[in-house]
Amino acid sequence: MSSLLSCCLPRRDSKEQKKWKAIEELHTLPSWNTPENTLLFQGFEWHVPADGKHWARLRRALPALKSLGVDQVWLPPGCKGMDPNGNGYDIYDLYDLGEFEQKGCRRTKFGSKEELRELVDEAKALGVRLIWDAVLNHKAGADAVEACRAVKVDPERRNAEISTPVEIDAWVGFEFEGRGEQYSSMKYHAEHFSGVDWDDKSRDNAIYRILKPGGKGWAEDVSHEKGNYDYLMFADLDLSHPKVRQDLLDWGSWITKQLSLGGMRLDAAKHFSTGFQRAFVEHVRSTVSPDFFVIGEYWSGNVKDLVGYLDDMQYKVAAYDVPLVENFSKISRTRGADLRRVFDGTLVQCKPGHAVTIVTNHDTQPGQMMDTPIAPSFKLLAYALILLRQEGTPCLFYGDLYGIRANVKNPLTPACKGKLPILVRARKHFAYGEQQDYFDAPNCIGFVRYGNARHRSGLACLMSNAGPAKKRMYLGPGHGGEVWTDILQPEGQGPNVVINDRGYGEFPVEATSLCLDHAN
């Protein structure tokens, strides 16, 4: 087949000839040497019902998700929070996975530990890796106040003191009476924290840095936004304290073994010591799993900050491509925006092997603190740019696949007019092999994936954020005579594209739309 295809190569377009020869070589590799695409699914949105049934919902959804191509599921922080109906970021007890009667409830918002184990068993049976959302920066819902000396800091410059030292009553006593000493005997007190935002004595809401012997303050290896961004919320853990460090390291190994985890997301990574984060990742990998996957949630729209974080972490983790989300938002809401600039200044452009690409997540969905609106007409295009291309590890959002529940009286409405599953399946079946970009017009861009030994079809993707357009793209002479159709259109309704004997097709796209073609 290789020699026949070489005879068919056109004499012009030498760059494309070389491309096609390289593709031929890839197609001759044994199929076992061509892995399937990976896909991360965020298994929650901010408003999933607080009915204790979410673990069961996810367990039932796993077979369908697996059939779409999902092989990793990011779980919410299912440890006991201050509010048992909250999303878990108000963390109370890391060692309570819905097992103990604490904070007025045994289960968490998402269910009981037994139901969580059933989800784990189903994931293992299907070969789906579970990623746990780890909240290690702070604790909330203390059992008692304790007196300690502290100083107020400027909320906009948290390395600047704005009061003399005072004695405050801080909510920093954690006894975990419902759990006792099962799994961990560690109790938390004032010396284990570096800051709080409430003095119960004066009833004052302010950011207080707790004073320690030797004058130690906030961690230095954190974001320098607001002077020093160690403090985020609730009672801020002092990760330099030996007992705190050891308890969290032990927890990392414990929960990974308990739930057979394949990875973790480190919540609020810009707010706690990167030195500790490195130690935590190294500890779990050395004690449980050397290929443990970790995402640091370092939320910054400046790619230099993200690369700096990855440098500090010695590239032991991945990070969310926040600049790409912001580009999607800006382009989607700017008439005539230049699509060719969509990857400018993004993590996936400069560090693709460490970029987790998203369109929406629980923090950026409507109504949340980091709400980053993306015009509905553009969302399918944005998903095509993360799901169908070579670069990055894409993450599909629960709220986009199933719909967001907040203030919805009628049935949930999935994003992208229900077409998102088609893109996800296209990733599973067609988005493989070498990639050729056609970023040659400001309002119409496209790309081709050429397939590999196991997935030979490949695909052609074209998008417009203005009027209808056409683009001539090269598939290779091996596809000559094939008829390609847009799988986003109902069967028989999309235009047919015939690939000529030189391997080119003239692909059309409607106004402000996306077409996704592959061979019939």
Secondary structure as a PSIPRED ss2 file (coil, helix, strand):
# PSIPRED VFORMAT (PSIPRED V4.0)

   1 M C   1.000  0.000  0.000
   2 S H   0.000  1.000  0.000
   3 S H   0.000  1.000  0.000
   4 L H   0.000  1.000  0.000
   5 L H   0.000  1.000  0.000
   6 S H   0.000  1.000  0.000
   7 C H   0.000  1.000  0.000
   8 C H   0.000  1.000  0.000
   9 L C   1.000  0.000  0.000
  10 P C   1.000  0.000  0.000
  11 R C   1.000  0.000  0.000
  12 R C   1.000  0.000  0.000
  13 D C   1.000  0.000  0.000
  14 S H   0.000  1.000  0.000
  15 K H   0.000  1.000  0.000
  16 E H   0.000  1.000  0.000
  17 Q H   0.000  1.000  0.000
  18 K H   0.000  1.000  0.000
  19 K H   0.000  1.000  0.000
  20 W H   0.000  1.000  0.000
  21 K H   0.000  1.000  0.000
  22 A H   0.000  1.000  0.000
  23 I H   0.000  1.000  0.000
  24 E H   0.000  1.000  0.000
  25 E H   0.000  1.000  0.000
  26 L H   0.000  1.000  0.000
  27 H H   0.000  1.000  0.000
  28 T C   1.000  0.000  0.000
  29 L C   1.000  0.000  0.000
  30 P C   1.000  0.000  0.000
  31 S H   0.000  1.000  0.000
  32 W H   0.000  1.000  0.000
  33 N H   0.000  1.000  0.000
  34 T C   1.000  0.000  0.000
  35 P C   1.000  0.000  0.000
  36 E C   1.000  0.000  0.000
  37 N C   1.000  0.000  0.000
  38 T C   1.000  0.000  0.000
  39 L C   1.000  0.000  0.000
  40 L E   0.000  0.000  1.000
  41 F E   0.000  0.000  1.000
  42 Q E   0.000  0.000  1.000
  43 G C   1.000  0.000  0.000
  44 F C   1.000  0.000  0.000
  45 E C   1.000  0.000  0.000
  46 W C   1.000  0.000  0.000
  47 H C   1.000  0.000  0.000
  48 V C   1.000  0.000  0.000
  49 P C   1.000  0.000  0.000
  50 A C   1.000  0.000  0.000
  51 D C   1.000  0.000  0.000
  52 G C   1.000  0.000  0.000
  53 K C   1.000  0.000  0.000
  54 H H   0.000  1.000  0.000
  55 W H   0.000  1.000  0.000
  56 A H   0.000  1.000  0.000
  57 R H   0.000  1.000  0.000
  58 L H   0.000  1.000  0.000
  59 R H   0.000  1.000  0.000
  60 R H   0.000  1.000  0.000
  61 A H   0.000  1.000  0.000
  62 L H   0.000  1.000  0.000
  63 P H   0.000  1.000  0.000
  64 A H   0.000  1.000  0.000
  65 L H   0.000  1.000  0.000
  66 K H   0.000  1.000  0.000
  67 S H   0.000  1.000  0.000
  68 L H   0.000  1.000  0.000
  69 G C   1.000  0.000  0.000
  70 V C   1.000  0.000  0.000
  71 D C   1.000  0.000  0.000
  72 Q E   0.000  0.000  1.000
  73 V E   0.000  0.000  1.000
  74 W E   0.000  0.000  1.000
  75 L E   0.000  0.000  1.000
  76 P C   1.000  0.000  0.000
  77 P C   1.000  0.000  0.000
  78 G C   1.000  0.000  0.000
  79 C C   1.000  0.000  0.000
  80 K E   0.000  0.000  1.000
  81 G E   0.000  0.000  1.000
  82 M C   1.000  0.000  0.000
  83 D C   1.000  0.000  0.000
  84 P C   1.000  0.000  0.000
  85 N C   1.000  0.000  0.000
  86 G C   1.000  0.000  0.000
  87 N C   1.000  0.000  0.000
  88 G C   1.000  0.000  0.000
  89 Y C   1.000  0.000  0.000
  90 D C   1.000  0.000  0.000
  91 I E   0.000  0.000  1.000
  92 Y E   0.000  0.000  1.000
  93 D E   0.000  0.000  1.000
  94 L C   1.000  0.000  0.000
  95 Y C   1.000  0.000  0.000
  96 D C   1.000  0.000  0.000
  97 L C   1.000  0.000  0.000
  98 G C   1.000  0.000  0.000
  99 E C   1.000  0.000  0.000
 100 F C   1.000  0.000  0.000
 101 E C   1.000  0.000  0.000
 102 Q E   0.000  0.000  1.000
 103 K C   1.000  0.000  0.000
 104 G C   1.000  0.000  0.000
 105 C E   0.000  0.000  1.000
 106 R C   1.000  0.000  0.000
 107 R C   1.000  0.000  0.000
 108 T E   0.000  0.000  1.000
 109 K C   1.000  0.000  0.000
 110 F C   1.000  0.000  0.000
 111 G E   0.000  0.000  1.000
 112 S C   1.000  0.000  0.000
 113 K H   0.000  1.000  0.000
 114 E H   0.000  1.000  0.000
 115 E H   0.000  1.000  0.000
 116 L H   0.000  1.000  0.000
 117 R H   0.000  1.000  0.000
 118 E H   0.000  1.000  0.000
 119 L H   0.000  1.000  0.000
 120 V H   0.000  1.000  0.000
 121 D H   0.000  1.000  0.000
 122 E H   0.000  1.000  0.000
 123 A H   0.000  1.000  0.000
 124 K H   0.000  1.000  0.000
 125 A H   0.000  1.000  0.000
 126 L H   0.000  1.000  0.000
 127 G C   1.000  0.000  0.000
 128 V C   1.000  0.000  0.000
 129 R E   0.000  0.000  1.000
 130 L E   0.000  0.000  1.000
 131 I E   0.000  0.000  1.000
 132 W E   0.000  0.000  1.000
 133 D E   0.000  0.000  1.000
 134 A E   0.000  0.000  1.000
 135 V C   1.000  0.000  0.000
 136 L C   1.000  0.000  0.000
 137 N C   1.000  0.000  0.000
 138 H E   0.000  0.000  1.000
 139 K E   0.000  0.000  1.000
 140 A C   1.000  0.000  0.000
 141 G C   1.000  0.000  0.000
 142 A C   1.000  0.000  0.000
 143 D C   1.000  0.000  0.000
 144 A E   0.000  0.000  1.000
 145 V E   0.000  0.000  1.000
 146 E E   0.000  0.000  1.000
 147 A E   0.000  0.000  1.000
 148 C E   0.000  0.000  1.000
 149 R E   0.000  0.000  1.000
 150 A E   0.000  0.000  1.000
 151 V E   0.000  0.000  1.000
 152 K E   0.000  0.000  1.000
 153 V E   0.000  0.000  1.000
 154 D E   0.000  0.000  1.000
 155 P C   1.000  0.000  0.000
 156 E C   1.000  0.000  0.000
 157 R E   0.000  0.000  1.000
 158 R E   0.000  0.000  1.000
 159 N E   0.000  0.000  1.000
 160 A E   0.000  0.000  1.000
 161 E E   0.000  0.000  1.000
 162 I C   1.000  0.000  0.000
 163 S C   1.000  0.000  0.000
 164 T C   1.000  0.000  0.000
 165 P C   1.000  0.000  0.000
 166 V E   0.000  0.000  1.000
 167 E E   0.000  0.000  1.000
 168 I E   0.000  0.000  1.000
 169 D E   0.000  0.000  1.000
 170 A E   0.000  0.000  1.000
 171 W E   0.000  0.000  1.000
 172 V E   0.000  0.000  1.000
 173 G E   0.000  0.000  1.000
 174 F E   0.000  0.000  1.000
 175 E C   1.000  0.000  0.000
 176 F C   1.000  0.000  0.000
 177 E C   1.000  0.000  0.000
 178 G C   1.000  0.000  0.000
 179 R C   1.000  0.000  0.000
 180 G C   1.000  0.000  0.000
 181 E C   1.000  0.000  0.000
 182 Q C   1.000  0.000  0.000
 183 Y C   1.000  0.000  0.000
 184 S C   1.000  0.000  0.000
 185 S C   1.000  0.000  0.000
 186 M C   1.000  0.000  0.000
 187 K C   1.000  0.000  0.000
 188 Y E   0.000  0.000  1.000
 189 H C   1.000  0.000  0.000
 190 A H   0.000  1.000  0.000
 191 E H   0.000  1.000  0.000
 192 H H   0.000  1.000  0.000
 193 F E   0.000  0.000  1.000
 194 S E   0.000  0.000  1.000
 195 G E   0.000  0.000  1.000
 196 V E   0.000  0.000  1.000
 197 D C   1.000  0.000  0.000
 198 W C   1.000  0.000  0.000
 199 D E   0.000  0.000  1.000
 200 D C   1.000  0.000  0.000
 201 K C   1.000  0.000  0.000
 202 S C   1.000  0.000  0.000
 203 R C   1.000  0.000  0.000
 204 D E   0.000  0.000  1.000
 205 N C   1.000  0.000  0.000
 206 A C   1.000  0.000  0.000
 207 I C   1.000  0.000  0.000
 208 Y E   0.000  0.000  1.000
 209 R E   0.000  0.000  1.000
 210 I E   0.000  0.000  1.000
 211 L C   1.000  0.000  0.000
 212 K C   1.000  0.000  0.000
 213 P H   0.000  1.000  0.000
 214 G H   0.000  1.000  0.000
 215 G H   0.000  1.000  0.000
 216 K C   1.000  0.000  0.000
 217 G C   1.000  0.000  0.000
 218 W C   1.000  0.000  0.000
 219 A C   1.000  0.000  0.000
 220 E C   1.000  0.000  0.000
 221 D C   1.000  0.000  0.000
 222 V C   1.000  0.000  0.000
 223 S C   1.000  0.000  0.000
 224 H C   1.000  0.000  0.000
 225 E C   1.000  0.000  0.000
 226 K C   1.000  0.000  0.000
 227 G C   1.000  0.000  0.000
 228 N C   1.000  0.000  0.000
 229 Y C   1.000  0.000  0.000
 230 D C   1.000  0.000  0.000
 231 Y C   1.000  0.000  0.000
 232 L C   1.000  0.000  0.000
 233 M C   1.000  0.000  0.000
 234 F C   1.000  0.000  0.000
 235 A E   0.000  0.000  1.000
 236 D E   0.000  0.000  1.000
 237 L E   0.000  0.000  1.000
 238 D C   1.000  0.000  0.000
 239 L C   1.000  0.000  0.000
 240 S C   1.000  0.000  0.000
 241 H C   1.000  0.000  0.000
 242 P H   0.000  1.000  0.000
 243 K H   0.000  1.000  0.000
 244 V H   0.000  1.000  0.000
 245 R H   0.000  1.000  0.000
 246 Q H   0.000  1.000  0.000
 247 D H   0.000  1.000  0.000
 248 L H   0.000  1.000  0.000
 249 L H   0.000  1.000  0.000
 250 D H   0.000  1.000  0.000
 251 W H   0.000  1.000  0.000
 252 G H   0.000  1.000  0.000
 253 S H   0.000  1.000  0.000
 254 W H   0.000  1.000  0.000
 255 I H   0.000  1.000  0.000
 256 T H   0.000  1.000  0.000
 257 K H   0.000  1.000  0.000
 258 Q H   0.000  1.000  0.000
 259 L H   0.000  1.000  0.000
 260 S C   1.000  0.000  0.000
 261 L C   1.000  0.000  0.000
 262 G C   1.000  0.000  0.000
 263 G E   0.000  0.000  1.000
 264 M E   0.000  0.000  1.000
 265 R E   0.000  0.000  1.000
 266 L E   0.000  0.000  1.000
 267 D C   1.000  0.000  0.000
 268 A C   1.000  0.000  0.000
 269 A H   0.000  1.000  0.000
 270 K H   0.000  1.000  0.000
 271 H H   0.000  1.000  0.000
 272 F C   1.000  0.000  0.000
 273 S C   1.000  0.000  0.000
 274 T H   0.000  1.000  0.000
 275 G H   0.000  1.000  0.000
 276 F H   0.000  1.000  0.000
 277 Q H   0.000  1.000  0.000
 278 R H   0.000  1.000  0.000
 279 A H   0.000  1.000  0.000
 280 F H   0.000  1.000  0.000
 281 V H   0.000  1.000  0.000
 282 E H   0.000  1.000  0.000
 283 H H   0.000  1.000  0.000
 284 V H   0.000  1.000  0.000
 285 R H   0.000  1.000  0.000
 286 S H   0.000  1.000  0.000
 287 T H   0.000  1.000  0.000
 288 V C   1.000  0.000  0.000
 289 S C   1.000  0.000  0.000
 290 P C   1.000  0.000  0.000
 291 D C   1.000  0.000  0.000
 292 F C   1.000  0.000  0.000
 293 F E   0.000  0.000  1.000
 294 V E   0.000  0.000  1.000
 295 I E   0.000  0.000  1.000
 296 G E   0.000  0.000  1.000
 297 E C   1.000  0.000  0.000
 298 Y C   1.000  0.000  0.000
 299 W C   1.000  0.000  0.000
 300 S C   1.000  0.000  0.000
 301 G C   1.000  0.000  0.000
 302 N C   1.000  0.000  0.000
 303 V H   0.000  1.000  0.000
 304 K H   0.000  1.000  0.000
 305 D H   0.000  1.000  0.000
 306 L H   0.000  1.000  0.000
 307 V H   0.000  1.000  0.000
 308 G H   0.000  1.000  0.000
 309 Y H   0.000  1.000  0.000
 310 L H   0.000  1.000  0.000
 311 D H   0.000  1.000  0.000
 312 D H   0.000  1.000  0.000
 313 M C   1.000  0.000  0.000
 314 Q C   1.000  0.000  0.000
 315 Y C   1.000  0.000  0.000
 316 K C   1.000  0.000  0.000
 317 V C   1.000  0.000  0.000
 318 A E   0.000  0.000  1.000
 319 A E   0.000  0.000  1.000
 320 Y E   0.000  0.000  1.000
 321 D C   1.000  0.000  0.000
 322 V H   0.000  1.000  0.000
 323 P H   0.000  1.000  0.000
 324 L H   0.000  1.000  0.000
 325 V H   0.000  1.000  0.000
 326 E H   0.000  1.000  0.000
 327 N H   0.000  1.000  0.000
 328 F H   0.000  1.000  0.000
 329 S H   0.000  1.000  0.000
 330 K H   0.000  1.000  0.000
 331 I H   0.000  1.000  0.000
 332 S H   0.000  1.000  0.000
 333 R C   1.000  0.000  0.000
 334 T C   1.000  0.000  0.000
 335 R C   1.000  0.000  0.000
 336 G C   1.000  0.000  0.000
 337 A C   1.000  0.000  0.000
 338 D C   1.000  0.000  0.000
 339 L H   0.000  1.000  0.000
 340 R H   0.000  1.000  0.000
 341 R H   0.000  1.000  0.000
 342 V C   1.000  0.000  0.000
 343 F C   1.000  0.000  0.000
 344 D C   1.000  0.000  0.000
 345 G C   1.000  0.000  0.000
 346 T C   1.000  0.000  0.000
 347 L H   0.000  1.000  0.000
 348 V H   0.000  1.000  0.000
 349 Q H   0.000  1.000  0.000
 350 C H   0.000  1.000  0.000
 351 K C   1.000  0.000  0.000
 352 P H   0.000  1.000  0.000
 353 G H   0.000  1.000  0.000
 354 H H   0.000  1.000  0.000
 355 A E   0.000  0.000  1.000
 356 V E   0.000  0.000  1.000
 357 T E   0.000  0.000  1.000
 358 I C   1.000  0.000  0.000
 359 V C   1.000  0.000  0.000
 360 T C   1.000  0.000  0.000
 361 N C   1.000  0.000  0.000
 362 H C   1.000  0.000  0.000
 363 D C   1.000  0.000  0.000
 364 T C   1.000  0.000  0.000
 365 Q C   1.000  0.000  0.000
 366 P C   1.000  0.000  0.000
 367 G C   1.000  0.000  0.000
 368 Q C   1.000  0.000  0.000
 369 M C   1.000  0.000  0.000
 370 M C   1.000  0.000  0.000
 371 D C   1.000  0.000  0.000
 372 T C   1.000  0.000  0.000
 373 P C   1.000  0.000  0.000
 374 I C   1.000  0.000  0.000
 375 A C   1.000  0.000  0.000
 376 P H   0.000  1.000  0.000
 377 S H   0.000  1.000  0.000
 378 F H   0.000  1.000  0.000
 379 K H   0.000  1.000  0.000
 380 L H   0.000  1.000  0.000
 381 L H   0.000  1.000  0.000
 382 A H   0.000  1.000  0.000
 383 Y H   0.000  1.000  0.000
 384 A H   0.000  1.000  0.000
 385 L H   0.000  1.000  0.000
 386 I H   0.000  1.000  0.000
 387 L H   0.000  1.000  0.000
 388 L C   1.000  0.000  0.000
 389 R C   1.000  0.000  0.000
 390 Q C   1.000  0.000  0.000
 391 E C   1.000  0.000  0.000
 392 G C   1.000  0.000  0.000
 393 T E   0.000  0.000  1.000
 394 P E   0.000  0.000  1.000
 395 C E   0.000  0.000  1.000
 396 L E   0.000  0.000  1.000
 397 F E   0.000  0.000  1.000
 398 Y H   0.000  1.000  0.000
 399 G H   0.000  1.000  0.000
 400 D H   0.000  1.000  0.000
 401 L H   0.000  1.000  0.000
 402 Y C   1.000  0.000  0.000
 403 G C   1.000  0.000  0.000
 404 I C   1.000  0.000  0.000
 405 R C   1.000  0.000  0.000
 406 A C   1.000  0.000  0.000
 407 N C   1.000  0.000  0.000
 408 V C   1.000  0.000  0.000
 409 K C   1.000  0.000  0.000
 410 N C   1.000  0.000  0.000
 411 P C   1.000  0.000  0.000
 412 L C   1.000  0.000  0.000
 413 T C   1.000  0.000  0.000
 414 P C   1.000  0.000  0.000
 415 A C   1.000  0.000  0.000
 416 C H   0.000  1.000  0.000
 417 K H   0.000  1.000  0.000
 418 G H   0.000  1.000  0.000
 419 K C   1.000  0.000  0.000
 420 L H   0.000  1.000  0.000
 421 P H   0.000  1.000  0.000
 422 I H   0.000  1.000  0.000
 423 L H   0.000  1.000  0.000
 424 V H   0.000  1.000  0.000
 425 R H   0.000  1.000  0.000
 426 A H   0.000  1.000  0.000
 427 R H   0.000  1.000  0.000
 428 K H   0.000  1.000  0.000
 429 H H   0.000  1.000  0.000
 430 F C   1.000  0.000  0.000
 431 A C   1.000  0.000  0.000
 432 Y C   1.000  0.000  0.000
 433 G E   0.000  0.000  1.000
 434 E C   1.000  0.000  0.000
 435 Q E   0.000  0.000  1.000
 436 Q E   0.000  0.000  1.000
 437 D E   0.000  0.000  1.000
 438 Y E   0.000  0.000  1.000
 439 F C   1.000  0.000  0.000
 440 D C   1.000  0.000  0.000
 441 A C   1.000  0.000  0.000
 442 P C   1.000  0.000  0.000
 443 N C   1.000  0.000  0.000
 444 C E   0.000  0.000  1.000
 445 I E   0.000  0.000  1.000
 446 G E   0.000  0.000  1.000
 447 F E   0.000  0.000  1.000
 448 V E   0.000  0.000  1.000
 449 R E   0.000  0.000  1.000
 450 Y C   1.000  0.000  0.000
 451 G E   0.000  0.000  1.000
 452 N C   1.000  0.000  0.000
 453 A C   1.000  0.000  0.000
 454 R C   1.000  0.000  0.000
 455 H C   1.000  0.000  0.000
 456 R C   1.000  0.000  0.000
 457 S C   1.000  0.000  0.000
 458 G C   1.000  0.000  0.000
 459 L E   0.000  0.000  1.000
 460 A E   0.000  0.000  1.000
 461 C E   0.000  0.000  1.000
 462 L E   0.000  0.000  1.000
 463 M E   0.000  0.000  1.000
 464 S E   0.000  0.000  1.000
 465 N C   1.000  0.000  0.000
 466 A C   1.000  0.000  0.000
 467 G C   1.000  0.000  0.000
 468 P C   1.000  0.000  0.000
 469 A E   0.000  0.000  1.000
 470 K E   0.000  0.000  1.000
 471 K E   0.000  0.000  1.000
 472 R E   0.000  0.000  1.000
 473 M E   0.000  0.000  1.000
 474 Y E   0.000  0.000  1.000
 475 L C   1.000  0.000  0.000
 476 G C   1.000  0.000  0.000
 477 P H   0.000  1.000  0.000
 478 G H   0.000  1.000  0.000
 479 H H   0.000  1.000  0.000
 480 G C   1.000  0.000  0.000
 481 G C   1.000  0.000  0.000
 482 E C   1.000  0.000  0.000
 483 V E   0.000  0.000  1.000
 484 W E   0.000  0.000  1.000
 485 T E   0.000  0.000  1.000
 486 D E   0.000  0.000  1.000
 487 I C   1.000  0.000  0.000
 488 L C   1.000  0.000  0.000
 489 Q C   1.000  0.000  0.000
 490 P C   1.000  0.000  0.000
 491 E C   1.000  0.000  0.000
 492 G C   1.000  0.000  0.000
 493 Q C   1.000  0.000  0.000
 494 G C   1.000  0.000  0.000
 495 P C   1.000  0.000  0.000
 496 N E   0.000  0.000  1.000
 497 V E   0.000  0.000  1.000
 498 V E   0.000  0.000  1.000
 499 I C   1.000  0.000  0.000
 500 N C   1.000  0.000  0.000
 501 D C   1.000  0.000  0.000
 502 R C   1.000  0.000  0.000
 503 G C   1.000  0.000  0.000
 504 Y E   0.000  0.000  1.000
 505 G E   0.000  0.000  1.000
 506 E E   0.000  0.000  1.000
 507 F E   0.000  0.000  1.000
 508 P E   0.000  0.000  1.000
 509 V E   0.000  0.000  1.000
 510 E C   1.000  0.000  0.000
 511 A C   1.000  0.000  0.000
 512 T C   1.000  0.000  0.000
 513 S E   0.000  0.000  1.000
 514 L E   0.000  0.000  1.000
 515 C E   0.000  0.000  1.000
 516 L E   0.000  0.000  1.000
 517 D E   0.000  0.000  1.000
 518 H E   0.000  0.000  1.000
 519 A E   0.000  0.000  1.000
 520 N C   1.000  0.000  0.000
